[in-house]
Each structure stands twice: as C-alpha cells, then as structure tokens.
Amino acid sequence: MKYKIILLAVLIPGLFLAQSKFAQLDQLLPTPNEYRNASGGPGHAYYQQKADYKIALTIDDKTQKLSGVETITYTNNSPDYLEFLWLQLDQNIYNQDSESKLIEVEKMEDFKSIGDVKKRLFYYDGGFKIDAITSTSGQKMSYAINKTMLRINLSKPLAPHTSISFTVKWWYNINDRMAVGGRSGYEYFEKDKNYLYTVAQFFPRMCVYSDVEGWQNKQFLGKGEFALPFGDYEVSITVPADHIVGATGELQNVSAVLTSEERNRFEKAKKSDSPIIIVSQKEVEEKEKNPDYKTKTWNFKAINVRDFAFATSRKFIWDAQKVTVNGKDILAMSYYPKEGNPMWERYSTKLVAHTVKTYSKYTVDYPYPVAISVHSKWIGMEYPMICFNGGRPEEDGTYSEETKYGMWGVIIHEVGHNFFPMIINSDERQWTWMDEGLNTFVQYLTEQEWERGYPSRRGPAYLIADYMRGDKKFISPIMTNSESIFQFGNNAYGKPATALNILRETIMGRELFDYAFKMYCERWKFKHPTPADFFRTMEDASAVDLDWFWRGWFYSTDHVDISLDNVKWFQLNTQNPEIEKGIKEQTDKAKDKFIGDTRNKSSITKTINENDAAIDDFYAKRNIYKVDALDRKEFDAFNAKLSDEDRKLLNANKQFYELSFSNLGGLVSPLIIEATFDDNSTEVVRIPAEIWRMYEDKVSKVLIFNKPVISFRVDPFLETADTDLNNNAWPARVEPTRYDLFKQKQQNNENPMQRQKRVEALGN
C-alpha cells in the first residue's frame, strides 16, 4: 500500500507538469541518440543514403509524351540490411483510380460553372507506364506498385555500406496544367500553336531511408511534397531543335546546342552584374512562326542535389547575370515567353540574384553554380537550382500592383526553396512547415531588403491575427502531418513564418536569433533535419529556453489575446503633513459629486445646524487639512530616523501603477507595454513571457515611473499577433472606421496602368 502511495506521489506532479504551458518538451520530442544528439545537431553515427542517376529523356512535342530510361546507383550508408527498395511514382496521382481524387471532399456548390463540371469529368490518361526494371546486367527485377510507390524486391538484402545499380524504363503523357492542374506539365499557347513545358517529378525517384522512420514511403496525395536523398545526376534531354532548355545543374554541351551568337552572349552574362539577353524576344517570335521538329540533345550535370527538373520551349526568351556570394560567382537566369513581358525581362533575373544573395546571408552560402526562374502561368513550384513561377501581365503589357507584387513574391519564395528544403533537406511529406514556413520567414526578410515598405503577405505578426482568432474546428496545430492540415497556407506558411518573426524581434532579439538560425542551417545543410533538431538547435545556440514557445505556437491552436483589465495608481506617502494634507484637500475637491448633494444645495434653504450654533461640535468645526504644531513635531521625529537615501526616495514623487492582465487566448506571450506620460513622452516596458509561468490566466505587475501616466497600451508595435486590440488600452480606446456611403466600382475592372493610358488619351 505504501508503495502505491509513493508511486502516485511521483506520477501526479508529472501529470500536472504535462498540462503546464511552461512544461519542457522532453515528453514530446524523440530521445536524443547517436544519430541526432541532444543539442540538435547530427550525432556521431549520423548517416544518410545516396542515390545517383543517369537519365536519358525524350519529349515528343507533337504528342506531349515524355519517355525516359534511368540507371540508379543506390548506396546504403545505413547500418541496416535492406530487403527491398522504395521509389516514388508521383505521376500516378493522375491515374484514373488515383486516391488523391477519391479523397477530395466535394459539394455541389463547388461546381459554379460548366467549366468546373468539365474539369471534374476531364479524362486524362496519366500516370507512369513502367516498361521494364532490370539489373545492370539486363536481368528482370521483381517489383510491385502500390499507387504512388514502387517496391523493388531484392534477391538478397543490400548490406550496409554497399551499393546496387539498376535500370528503369518508363514513359507517361505530360499533363495539361491548364486542364488538370499540377505542379508541373505543359501550357499550350493557342495564338502561336506552341507549347511550354515545365517538367518535374518525371522519373521514378528513390525514397528516403533514415534513422527517424526507416523508409519514408507515405503515399503522395498532392499536398505533402517530397522526401528525397542527395545524389549526383547526369541527364540528357532530347527536344525539338529550336527549343531552349533550362535545367537543374550545368549545361555540358554548350557548343552543340547554342549558336555562336548565343554562346557569346552566354559568356558575357557570366561576367555581367546586370541581366544580359541570350535569346531575344525577336528571335523567339521568328521560331514561333516556323517550328523546327528535328531534335537536339541537351546534356546537364548536377552534383549533390536531391532532385532534378527542367523546362523547355521554343518560346523561351533567356537572360542571365552573375551574382557573387562570398567570392563565388553564381549564374542567375530566367526563361520566359513573350507573354511574360515587360515584367519578366525587367524583374525576374534581378530578383533571382537578390534572393540568392540575401538567403545566403541568413542561412548558408548558396553552393550551386546556377539559380533559375522559369515563367509559367499560375504555377509556383521549386526544385534544385530551378523553379517555375507565375505572374503574367495583361495582353497589352499592363499589370496591376497585385500582379507585380505577386510575381516578385513568388520568385523570391520559389528561389528561396533552394535553401529550404533543397539544401537544408527536411521531410516535406511529413512536416510542410519545415520548408514552407522557414522559407516564408526568410522570404519576408528578403522582400524587405528588395523594397522599403514592401507589402509582405506573411511574416509580420499582425497579419496572422485573423486566422488565429478563427474557429478552432478549422485550425490545426503546426505540428500536423501535411495531408491533414486545415487552411494549408496559414498553417504551413503564415503561422510558422510569424512565429519565427516573433522569436527574432520580440523573444530572442535579432542577434541571438540570427546566430542560432544560421547555426541550424549550417548543421543541417545537405542533411535531413527533423522538427526536434530545429527546436533543440535554436535553444542550444542561444541559451534561451523556448520550450514554452514551441509548445504554444507549434503544438497548440491557442492564440494571443492579452487583456489589460485594470490599472491602479499609487504614490508613496511622504508622511510630511504639509504635502499630504494638501494633496488630500485637492483630491477631495476633485472627487465627483453625488447628484443629491448638488441638488440639496438649492432645495434645502437652511439645515438645522446652520440655524442653531449649538449643534456644531469639535468635529464639525475641525479643519482636517490644516497642519498643526503636533503634525510638524511628529514628522520631524519620523524624518530624523530616515537615511538620506530614504528621504530622497520619499520625495522623488515616484508614480506607481499596478496593471492587471488576463490571458484570454491561452497562448502565453511577452507583455510589451507603452506608457504615455502627461508631457506626451513615452516609455516602453518589455516583460518576458515567463511572467505567466506560475499563473497562466491572470497576472499583475507594478510599474514605477518618475512622472504621471495618462495612458497604457499593450503590444503597441503589433509584434505579438494579439487578436483583439480593443482590450489592449487604458483608458479604453475604440478605433473609428470610416463608413463610406458612396461605394464605387472599378470601371471595367481595369488596372491602374490601363486607367493611366485613358488619362493620357484625354490629354491630362
């Protein structure tokens, strides 16, 4: 019996601890081991697999068919014997029996037009067609396909620290992105009868095998992206002879695929600090009119990358410039059809160069030789060294401000993905926030260095408030598998980016944060980090206990709503009757008067004591504000016992304010308090979030100032994502909203550039 009582005494504190917002994360994070240590870095026995590819591809521009054959060399660096290998077949989401279609929740209200119905009924013969899988000696290998995963059954287990090579031959019909969507595919341009291909996830790719979960073979359902091992690639791409190809890696046969003029421009671009046109719009327009269906093969090589993608079209205008990072020259390039101009020629490559340089400052030096932005309508998608980006002007060349900022933002974001997850290689299939959220955060920093006052969509704390105050039934914790997330953009992009911004600006400060964040990036470049590695590194490199922050922001759906409930004002009593009785007299005179007393002055002509002098006694005649000789004597005796320091403090006229706060949203947060004084000067007091560690619902704090305060505001700089600013002020403040009786519709939905053309036509 005693044993049981002792056991309960041990367990119960643990139960209460688990409920605390300041409980340590040990119970939620995996135990450190030889592969991943307690500081958040790779352990002494850390390993990762390697997958090298030699791929030959052909695109049939008349049938939009891609055919390929690849030889994969897979190296098992793990301590385990592998009985089978898993490969990803991403194109299989386009199979007619794809589960990604079946699991979509649909309502009739989703079908708003005949176009929606046609898209729902659209037939497309998609998915990989596997012709053969053989050993390098030509023997057939046993395999099985489970939806978007392919298992190769090995005749004998692959031993630790050995390799295996095998060949896969396949083909598939490239998807029309305009009809069926997708992260890659083709766009058809009706006016000139030409195609633009942005091709990715086009080959059977090795899955990750790691110390965390063995094979990462979760099915691809569309949202959760990819977990891929690093390796070296040699890829040949056969396309129509008049196509221009941009791809992961460096072009190996420049002289065979470019004209002498194009080669001269290409070499000039490598030395230029501003974009140089390699293939011009005029040259492209000539090719569009007279397609050349003979073929040409482009060869590319990429070292230590986790994937490969490419784009090809006869419509491509091509420009490039040099960007230097820590003494190393990188070639920033853009490929775009004429439909992207004038925006793309003006901005794209400059944005690529700026992004590479800025991300390198905050994360790791960009390690690759090229960085490419390709224009395709709507899409924004990333792969090593290359990304596909939307942002298309109107046919007349004008564009709205929203289109411009949309283009700028998507290029910065997608080029930024070179760092997250192409270099710092997190598991996108499991934890979307580790690439999208971290990338969106650095995107915000990069946008702000591109244009002062850049209207970033995500990052600043106040921009996430609407989402966080929303219906919790449709909000997921950040630490949720990618396929199960409500409100994907807010959850995986906006909220993590905001959290990191709050860490940087409010919790840790820029210097501590930047050092720790860069340390995480350096530790895990070209490796496979997990959330625990990130959380632990940020604390390890900063000496800031952030478990309460990860618990609240990443593991819960609580929101910040700190209410300033009450303010009490105090001053020290000096005990000096000359001062204190005078203050009391002034205070009493300033008090609000009871309405009955006010009316009685006129309604009662005379009271009894006013008619009868014998009524008033000592107390009625006493002047409580008068200072007498005894008052002075008693004060002199009190004052004589005080030290000089005590007298100075009593006479300093310090102002004491007791502020009471409630945590209405559940998410603990620092208290940032701005006091405005009677001379209109201000002072900001910053109280760490640990003030809530013992009392999570209500706390109070006494603030001491040298002059009277006329108002207090909580979160005056909008840095904590407080969802209700109406309870943040004392005295209470209600912000007015301008109500517009006369709302005007924008004429013909024209953008401001088009309107300006009409203004100029009027001669004004």
C-alpha positions in Angstrom: 0.0 0.0 0.0 2.8 2.4 0.9 4.4 1.6 -2.5 1.3 2.6 -4.3 1.1 5.9 -2.4 4.7 6.7 -3.2 4.1 5.9 -6.9 1.2 8.2 -7.1 3.2 11.0 -5.4 5.7 10.6 -8.2 3.3 10.4 -11.0 0.8 13.2 -10.1 3.4 16.0 -10.4 4.2 14.7 -13.8 0.5 14.9 -14.8 0.2 18.5 -13.7 3.5 19.3 -15.4 2.2 18.0 -18.7 -0.6 20.5 -18.6 1.6 23.5 -17.9 2.3 25.8 -20.7 5.9 26.0 -19.5 6.4 22.3 -19.2 9.6 21.1 -21.0 9.3 19.4 -24.4 11.2 16.3 -23.4 8.0 14.2 -23.3 7.0 15.3 -26.9 10.4 15.1 -28.6 12.3 11.9 -29.6 15.0 10.8 -27.2 18.5 12.0 -28.4 20.7 9.2 -29.7 23.9 8.5 -31.6 22.3 9.7 -34.8 20.8 13.0 -33.5 22.2 14.5 -30.4 20.6 16.5 -27.6 22.0 19.8 -28.8 20.1 19.5 -32.1 22.9 18.5 -34.3 23.8 15.3 -36.2 25.1 12.6 -33.9 28.5 10.9 -34.2 26.8 8.0 -36.0 24.6 10.1 -38.3 24.2 8.6 -41.8 22.2 9.2 -45.0 21.8 7.3 -48.2 22.9 8.4 -51.6 21.1 8.0 -54.9 23.0 8.7 -58.2 21.1 8.9 -61.5 22.0 8.7 -65.2 18.9 9.6 -67.2 18.1 9.9 -70.9 14.9 11.7 -71.8 12.9 12.5 -74.9 9.9 14.8 -75.3 7.6 14.4 -78.3 6.3 17.9 -79.0 3.5 16.6 -81.2 2.0 14.1 -78.7 3.2 15.7 -75.4 4.7 12.4 -74.4 7.9 12.0 -72.2 10.0 8.8 -72.5 12.9 8.0 -70.3 15.4 5.4 -69.2 17.4 5.8 -66.0 20.1 4.0 -64.2 20.1 4.4 -60.5 23.1 3.6 -58.2 21.8 3.4 -54.7 24.3 3.4 -51.8 23.3 2.0 -48.4 25.2 4.0 -45.8 22.9 2.8 -43.0 23.9 0.1 -40.5 20.8 -1.9 -41.7 20.4 -4.7 -44.3 17.7 -3.6 -46.8 15.4 -6.4 -48.1 13.8 -4.1 -50.7 14.0 -0.6 -52.1 11.2 2.0 -52.4 10.8 4.5 -55.2 8.2 7.3 -55.6 5.9 7.4 -58.6 4.5 10.9 -58.3 2.8 11.0 -61.7 0.5 8.2 -60.6 -1.7 10.8 -58.9 -3.0 11.3 -62.5 -4.1 7.7 -62.8 -7.9 7.3 -63.2 -8.1 5.3 -59.9 -5.9 7.8 -58.0 -6.8 8.1 -54.4 -6.0 11.8 -54.5 -9.2 12.3 -56.5 -11.3 10.0 -54.4 -10.5 11.5 -51.0 -11.3 15.1 -52.0 -14.4 16.4 -50.1 -16.9 17.8 -52.6 -20.2 19.7 -52.5 -22.4 20.7 -55.4 -21.8 24.3 -54.5 -18.2 23.7 -55.7 -19.5 23.4 -59.2 -20.1 27.1 -60.1 -19.8 26.9 -63.8 -19.9 24.4 -66.7 -16.1 24.7 -66.7 -16.0 23.3 -63.1 -18.1 20.3 -64.3 -15.9 19.8 -67.4 -12.8 19.8 -65.3 -14.3 17.2 -62.9 -15.2 15.0 -65.9 -12.0 15.6 -67.8 -10.3 12.3 -68.9 -6.6 12.2 -69.0 -4.5 9.0 -69.4 -2.0 9.9 -66.8 0.5 8.1 -64.6 3.8 6.2 -65.2 3.9 3.4 -67.7 6.7 1.2 -66.5 8.2 -0.7 -69.4 10.9 -2.6 -67.5 13.1 -2.7 -64.4 16.3 -4.6 -64.9 19.7 -5.1 -63.2 22.6 -3.5 -65.0 23.3 -7.0 -66.5 19.9 -7.0 -68.1 18.1 -9.4 -65.8 14.5 -8.5 -64.9 13.9 -7.4 -61.3 10.8 -8.2 -59.3 8.7 -5.2 -58.3 5.3 -4.2 -57.1 3.4 -0.9 -57.5 1.2 0.5 -54.7 -0.4 3.6 -56.0 2.4 6.3 -55.9 5.0 3.9 -54.5 7.1 1.3 -56.2 8.9 -1.5 -54.3 11.8 -3.4 -55.8 12.2 -6.8 -54.3 15.9 -7.6 -53.9 17.1 -11.1 -54.5 19.3 -10.7 -51.4 19.4 -7.8 -48.9 21.5 -4.9 -49.6 24.2 -4.9 -47.0 25.4 -1.9 -45.1 28.0 0.3 -46.9 27.3 -1.4 -50.3 25.7 -0.2 -53.5 23.3 -1.5 -56.1 22.6 -0.3 -59.6 19.5 -1.0 -61.7 17.7 0.5 -64.7 14.1 1.7 -65.1 12.5 2.4 -68.4 9.2 4.3 -68.5 7.0 6.9 -70.2 4.0 9.0 -69.5 1.7 11.5 -71.1 2.6 15.0 -69.8 -0.4 16.7 -68.1 -2.0 19.8 -69.4 -1.7 22.1 -66.4 -4.5 24.4 -67.6 -6.9 21.4 -67.7 -5.9 19.2 -64.8 -3.6 21.4 -62.7 -0.4 20.0 -61.2 3.0 21.1 -60.0 4.4 20.6 -63.5 3.2 19.9 -67.0 2.6 21.9 -70.2 0.9 25.1 -71.2 -0.5 25.4 -74.8 -0.5 28.8 -76.4 -3.4 28.9 -78.9 -2.3 32.0 -80.8 1.1 30.6 -82.0 0.3 26.9 -81.6 3.3 26.2 -79.4 3.9 24.5 -76.0 5.9 25.5 -72.9 6.9 22.5 -70.7 7.8 22.7 -67.1 8.8 19.2 -66.2 9.3 17.8 -62.7 8.5 14.6 -60.7 9.0 13.0 -64.1 11.1 10.0 -63.2 10.9 7.2 -60.6 12.8 8.6 -57.6 14.3 6.9 -54.6 12.6 7.4 -51.2 14.5 8.5 -48.1 15.6 5.8 -45.7 16.7 7.3 -42.4 17.2 6.7 -38.7 13.9 8.5 -38.0 11.3 6.3 -39.6 13.1 3.9 -41.9 11.6 4.2 -45.4 9.6 7.4 -45.9 7.0 5.8 -48.2 3.9 7.7 -47.3 1.7 7.9 -50.3 1.7 11.1 -52.4 -1.8 12.6 -52.2 -1.0 16.0 -53.7 -0.3 18.3 -50.7 2.6 16.7 -48.9 5.6 17.1 -51.2 8.7 15.1 -51.1 11.5 13.5 -49.1 14.4 12.7 -51.3 18.1 11.6 -50.8 21.0 13.5 -52.2 23.0 12.3 -55.2 24.7 13.2 -58.5 22.8 13.5 -61.8 23.8 13.2 -65.4 20.8 13.9 -67.6 20.4 14.1 -71.4 17.2 15.8 -72.7 16.2 15.4 -76.3 13.8 18.0 -77.6 12.9 19.8 -80.8 16.0 21.5 -82.3 14.6 25.1 -81.8 13.9 24.6 -78.1 15.8 26.3 -75.3 16.2 24.1 -72.2 16.8 25.2 -68.6 17.5 22.6 -66.0 19.0 21.6 -62.7 22.8 21.6 -63.0 25.2 22.9 -65.5 24.9 22.6 -69.3 27.7 20.3 -70.5 27.5 20.7 -74.3 27.1 24.4 -74.9 28.8 24.4 -78.3 26.4 21.7 -79.5 23.1 23.3 -78.6 23.7 27.1 -78.8 24.6 29.2 -81.8 27.9 31.1 -81.8 26.0 34.4 -81.0 24.1 32.7 -78.2 27.4 31.4 -76.8 29.0 34.9 -76.9 26.1 36.4 -75.0 26.1 33.5 -72.6 29.8 34.1 -71.8 29.2 37.9 -71.5 26.3 37.2 -69.0 28.7 35.2 -66.8 30.7 38.4 -66.1 27.8 40.9 -66.0 26.3 42.4 -62.9 23.1 43.1 -64.7 20.9 40.8 -67.0 22.2 40.1 -70.5 19.7 38.8 -73.1 21.0 35.5 -74.5 17.9 34.7 -76.6 15.8 37.7 -77.5 12.1 38.2 -77.9 12.5 39.0 -81.6 14.4 35.8 -82.2 11.8 33.8 -80.3 8.9 35.3 -82.3 10.6 34.0 -85.5 10.9 30.5 -84.1 7.3 30.5 -83.0 6.2 31.1 -86.6 8.4 28.3 -88.1 8.8 25.4 -85.7 11.7 23.0 -86.2 10.7 19.4 -85.2 14.2 18.0 -85.8 15.8 17.1 -82.5 18.7 18.2 -80.4 20.0 16.8 -77.1 21.0 19.0 -74.1 23.3 17.4 -71.5 23.3 18.5 -67.9 25.2 17.5 -64.8 24.4 18.3 -61.2 26.4 17.3 -58.1 24.9 16.6 -54.6 21.3 17.6 -55.3 18.1 15.9 -54.1 16.1 16.2 -57.3 16.1 17.2 -60.9 13.7 19.3 -63.0 13.8 21.2 -66.3 11.8 23.4 -68.6 11.8 23.5 -72.4 10.1 25.6 -75.2 10.8 27.3 -78.4 9.0 30.3 -76.8 11.8 30.9 -74.3 13.4 34.3 -74.0 16.6 33.8 -72.0 18.6 36.2 -69.9 21.3 35.8 -67.2 23.6 37.7 -64.9 26.3 37.0 -62.4 25.8 37.2 -58.6 28.7 36.8 -56.2 28.3 35.1 -52.8 31.4 35.0 -50.6 33.7 35.2 -53.5 31.9 32.6 -55.6 30.2 33.6 -58.9 26.7 32.1 -59.5 24.7 32.5 -62.7 21.2 33.8 -62.1 19.0 33.1 -65.1 15.4 33.5 -66.3 13.4 31.7 -69.1 10.1 33.2 -70.1 7.7 33.5 -73.1 6.9 36.9 -74.6 3.6 36.7 -72.8 5.6 37.4 -69.6 7.0 40.7 -70.8 7.6 43.5 -69.9 7.6 42.2 -66.3 9.9 39.3 -66.7 12.7 41.0 -68.6 12.6 43.8 -66.2 12.5 42.0 -62.9 13.0 38.2 -62.9 16.7 37.7 -63.0 17.4 40.6 -60.7 15.0 39.0 -58.2 16.9 35.7 -58.5 20.2 37.4 -57.8 18.9 39.3 -54.9 17.3 36.2 -53.4 20.4 34.1 -53.7 22.5 36.8 -52.0 20.0 37.6 -49.2 19.2 34.0 -48.3 23.0 33.2 -48.2 23.4 36.0 -45.6 20.7 34.5 -43.3 21.3 30.7 -43.9 24.2 29.2 -45.8 26.3 30.3 -48.8 24.5 29.2 -52.0 26.5 26.2 -53.1 25.3 25.6 -56.6 26.6 27.1 -59.9 23.2 28.4 -61.2 19.8 29.6 -60.0 16.9 29.7 -62.5 13.4 31.2 -62.6 11.0 30.0 -65.3 7.7 31.7 -66.1 4.6 29.6 -66.5 1.0 30.8 -65.9 -0.2 30.5 -62.3 2.2 27.9 -61.0 4.8 28.4 -58.3 6.9 25.3 -57.7 10.5 24.7 -56.7 13.3 22.2 -57.5 17.1 22.3 -57.1 18.5 25.3 -59.0 15.3 25.8 -60.9 11.8 27.0 -60.1 8.5 27.7 -62.0 6.8 31.0 -61.3 3.6 32.8 -62.2 2.9 36.5 -62.6 1.7 37.4 -66.1 0.8 40.8 -67.3 -2.3 41.6 -69.4 -2.1 41.2 -73.2 -1.5 44.9 -73.6 1.6 44.7 -71.3 0.0 46.5 -68.4 -0.4 44.9 -65.0 -1.9 45.6 -61.6 0.2 46.3 -58.5 -1.2 43.0 -57.1 0.2 41.1 -60.2 3.6 42.8 -59.7 3.9 42.0 -56.1 2.6 38.5 -56.7 5.3 37.9 -59.2 8.0 39.4 -57.0 6.8 37.3 -54.1 6.6 34.0 -55.9 10.0 34.3 -57.5 11.6 35.2 -54.1 9.7 32.4 -52.4 10.5 29.7 -55.0 14.1 30.6 -55.5 14.4 30.6 -51.7 13.3 27.0 -51.7 16.8 26.2 -52.9 17.7 26.6 -49.3 14.6 25.0 -47.7 14.4 22.1 -48.5 16.8 21.6 -51.4 19.9 22.2 -49.2 18.5 22.0 -45.6 16.6 18.9 -46.6 13.6 18.4 -44.3 10.9 15.9 -44.9 8.2 17.8 -46.8 5.9 14.8 -46.9 5.6 14.8 -43.1 6.3 18.4 -42.0 5.4 21.0 -44.5 6.2 23.9 -42.2 9.8 23.0 -42.0 10.3 24.1 -45.6 7.4 26.4 -46.4 7.3 28.1 -43.0 11.1 28.6 -42.7 11.3 29.7 -46.3 8.4 32.1 -45.9 10.1 33.7 -43.0 13.4 34.3 -44.9 11.2 35.4 -47.9 9.9 38.2 -45.7 13.4 39.3 -44.8 14.4 39.2 -48.5 11.3 41.2 -49.5 12.0 43.9 -47.0 15.6 44.3 -48.4 14.2 44.4 -52.0 11.9 47.4 -51.5 11.4 49.6 -48.4 7.9 49.1 -47.0 7.3 46.0 -49.2 3.7 44.9 -48.5 4.6 41.3 -47.5 1.7 38.9 -47.3 3.1 36.9 -44.5 5.6 37.4 -41.7 4.5 40.4 -39.7 2.7 39.3 -36.5 -0.5 41.3 -37.0 -1.2 39.6 -40.4 -1.8 36.2 -38.7 -4.3 37.6 -36.1 -7.5 37.0 -38.2 -6.5 33.3 -38.8 -5.6 32.6 -35.2 -8.8 34.1 -33.7 -10.8 31.9 -36.1 -13.0 28.8 -35.5 -10.7 26.2 -33.8 -12.6 23.4 -35.6 -10.8 24.5 -38.8 -7.4 25.2 -37.4 -4.7 22.6 -36.9 -1.5 22.8 -34.8 1.6 23.5 -36.9 2.9 20.1 -35.9 0.3 18.3 -38.0 1.1 16.0 -41.0 0.9 17.8 -44.3 -2.1 15.9 -45.6 -4.2 16.6 -42.5 -3.8 20.4 -42.3 -6.8 22.8 -42.3 -6.0 26.1 -44.0 -2.8 25.0 -45.6 -1.4 28.5 -46.4 -2.0 29.9 -43.0 -0.9 26.8 -41.1 2.2 25.8 -43.0 3.4 29.2 -44.4 2.0 32.1 -42.4 1.9 30.9 -38.8 5.4 29.4 -38.7 6.9 32.5 -40.5 5.1 34.7 -38.0 6.4 32.6 -35.1 9.9 33.0 -36.3 9.5 36.7 -36.7 8.2 37.0 -33.1 11.2 35.0 -31.9 13.6 37.3 -33.8 12.0 40.6 -33.0 10.5 40.1 -29.5 11.6 36.9 -27.7 15.3 36.4 -28.6 16.3 39.6 -30.4 17.9 39.7 -33.8 21.5 39.0 -32.8 20.7 35.8 -30.8 18.1 34.6 -33.3 20.2 35.2 -36.4 23.2 33.3 -34.9 21.1 30.3 -33.8 19.1 30.2 -37.1 22.3 30.2 -39.1 23.7 27.5 -36.9 20.7 25.3 -37.6 21.2 25.8 -41.3 24.9 25.1 -41.2 24.5 22.0 -39.1 21.9 20.5 -41.4 22.9 21.6 -44.9 22.8 18.6 -47.2 21.3 16.5 -44.4 17.8 15.5 -43.2 16.7 17.6 -40.1 13.6 17.0 -38.1 11.5 19.4 -36.0 13.3 18.3 -32.8 16.7 19.2 -34.4 15.4 22.7 -35.2 13.9 23.3 -31.8 17.0 22.0 -29.9 19.5 23.9 -32.1 17.7 27.2 -31.6 17.9 26.8 -27.8 21.4 25.3 -27.8 22.9 28.2 -29.8 21.1 30.9 -27.9 20.8 29.8 -24.2 17.1 30.8 -24.4 14.6 28.3 -23.0 12.0 28.2 -25.8 10.0 25.1 -24.9 7.0 27.2 -23.8 7.1 28.9 -27.3 7.3 25.7 -29.3 4.6 24.1 -27.2 2.2 27.1 -27.6 2.9 28.1 -31.2 3.6 24.7 -32.8 1.7 22.1 -30.7 -1.5 24.0 -29.9 -4.1 26.1 -31.6 -4.2 28.7 -28.8 -4.0 32.4 -29.8 -2.6 35.5 -28.3 -5.2 37.7 -26.6 -3.8 39.6 -23.7 -6.3 41.9 -22.0 -5.3 44.9 -19.9 -8.1 44.6 -17.3 -7.4 47.3 -14.8 -4.9 50.0 -13.8 -4.5 51.3 -10.2 -2.4 54.4 -9.5 -0.4 54.8 -6.3 2.1 57.4 -4.9 4.3 57.0 -1.8 3.1 58.8 1.3 5.9 61.1 2.3 4.4 61.4 5.9 5.0 65.2 5.5 1.8 66.8 6.6 2.5 70.0 4.6 2.4 67.8 1.5 0.0 65.0 2.3 -2.8 67.2 3.7 -2.6 69.5 0.8 -2.8 66.5 -1.7 -5.8 65.2 0.2 -7.6 68.5 0.0 -7.0 68.7 -3.7 -8.1 65.1 -4.2 -11.3 65.6 -2.2 -12.3 68.7 -4.1 -11.7 66.9 -7.4 -14.0 64.0 -6.5 -17.2 63.6 -8.4 -20.2 65.0 -6.5 -23.3 63.0 -5.7 -26.3 64.4 -7.6 -28.4 64.5 -4.4 -25.8 66.7 -2.6 -25.7 69.1 -5.6 -29.5 69.5 -5.7 -29.8 69.8 -1.9 -27.7 73.0 -2.0 -30.6 74.7 -3.7 -33.6 72.7 -2.5 -32.7 72.9 1.3 -32.8 76.6 2.3 -31.1 76.0 5.7 -30.2 73.0 7.7 -30.7 72.8 11.5 -27.1 73.2 12.3 -27.0 76.3 10.1 -29.8 77.9 12.3 -28.5 76.6 15.6 -24.9 77.3 16.5 -25.1 74.9 19.5 -25.3 71.9 17.2 -21.8 72.0 15.7 -19.1 70.4 18.0 -15.4 69.9 17.7 -15.6 67.6 14.7 -17.9 69.8 12.7 -15.6 72.8 13.2 -12.3 70.8 12.7 -10.2 71.6 9.6 -8.8 68.3 8.6 -6.5 69.9 6.0 -4.8 72.2 8.5 -1.2 71.4 9.6 -0.7 72.0 13.3 2.3 72.1 15.6 2.0 68.4 16.6 1.8 67.3 13.0 5.1 69.1 12.4 6.7 67.6 15.6 5.7 64.1 14.7 7.0 64.4 11.2 10.3 65.8 12.4 10.8 62.8 14.7 9.9 60.4 11.8 12.2 62.3 9.4 15.2 62.2 11.8 15.2 58.4 11.7 15.4 58.3 7.9 18.6 58.0 5.9 19.5 60.5 3.2 18.7 57.8 0.6 15.3 57.1 2.2 14.4 60.9 2.2 15.4 61.1 -1.4 13.2 58.2 -2.4 10.2 59.6 -0.4 10.5 63.0 -2.0 11.2 61.7 -5.6 7.4 61.8 -6.4 7.6 58.3 -7.9 4.4 57.1 -9.7 3.3 53.5 -9.0 0.9 51.7 -11.4 -0.5 48.3 -10.7 -1.6 46.7 -14.1 -3.7 43.6 -14.2 -3.8 41.3 -17.2 -5.8 38.3 -18.4 -4.6 35.7 -20.9 -7.9 35.3 -22.9 -6.4 33.5 -25.9 -4.4 30.8 -24.0 -1.1 31.4 -25.8 1.4 32.9 -23.3 3.2 35.9 -24.7 5.6 38.6 -23.5 4.0 41.8 -22.3 5.1 44.9 -24.3 3.6 47.9 -22.6 3.9 51.5 -23.8 3.3 54.2 -21.2 2.4 57.8 -22.3 3.1 60.5 -19.8 1.4 63.8 -19.1 4.1 65.6 -21.1 3.3 63.3 -24.1 6.6 61.5 -23.9 6.6 57.7 -23.9 8.4 54.7 -22.5 8.2 51.0 -23.4 8.5 48.2 -20.8 9.1 44.7 -22.1 8.2 41.8 -19.7 9.2 38.3 -20.8 6.6 35.6 -21.3 7.8 33.8 -18.2 5.7 36.2 -16.1 2.9 33.6 -16.8 4.9 30.6 -15.6 3.0 30.3 -12.3 -0.3 31.9 -13.1 -1.3 31.2 -16.7 -4.6 33.0 -16.7 -4.1 36.3 -14.8 -1.1 38.2 -13.7 -0.4 41.7 -12.4 2.7 43.9 -12.5 3.7 47.1 -10.7 5.4 49.7 -12.9 7.2 52.7 -11.4 7.8 56.0 -13.3 9.1 59.4 -12.5 6.0 61.2 -13.9 2.3 60.6 -14.2 1.0 58.3 -16.9 -2.1 59.3 -18.9 -2.4 56.0 -20.9 -1.1 52.5 -21.3 -1.1 50.3 -24.5 -0.2 46.6 -24.8 1.5 45.4 -28.0 1.9 48.9 -29.4 4.1 47.7 -32.2 1.9 44.8 -33.3 4.6 42.3 -32.6 2.8 39.5 -30.7 -0.1 38.7 -33.0 -2.6 39.8 -30.4 -6.0 39.0 -31.9 -8.0 41.7 -30.1 -6.5 45.2 -29.8 -9.7 46.7 -28.3 -8.8 45.3 -24.8 -5.1 46.5 -25.0 -5.5 50.1 -23.9 -6.1 52.1 -20.7 -8.2 54.2 -20.7 -10.1 52.0 -23.2 -9.9 53.1 -26.8 -12.2 52.4 -29.7 -10.8 53.0 -33.1 -13.3 54.6 -35.6 -13.8 53.2 -39.0 -14.6 55.5 -41.9 -18.0 54.4 -43.2 -18.4 55.0 -46.9 -21.9 55.7 -48.1 -20.9 56.0 -51.7 -19.0 52.9 -52.8 -17.7 53.0 -56.4 -17.0 50.0 -58.6 -13.8 50.0 -60.6 -14.6 50.8 -64.2 -14.3 47.7 -66.4 -12.0 46.0 -63.9 -9.1 47.9 -65.4 -5.7 48.0 -63.7 -4.2 51.5 -62.8 -1.8 51.3 -65.7 -4.7 50.9 -68.1 -6.5 53.8 -66.4 -3.5 56.0 -66.8 -3.5 55.2 -70.6 -7.0 56.6 -70.7 -6.0 59.6 -68.8 -3.1 60.3 -71.2 -5.5 59.8 -74.1 -7.6 62.7 -72.7 -4.6 64.9 -72.6 -4.4 65.3 -68.9 
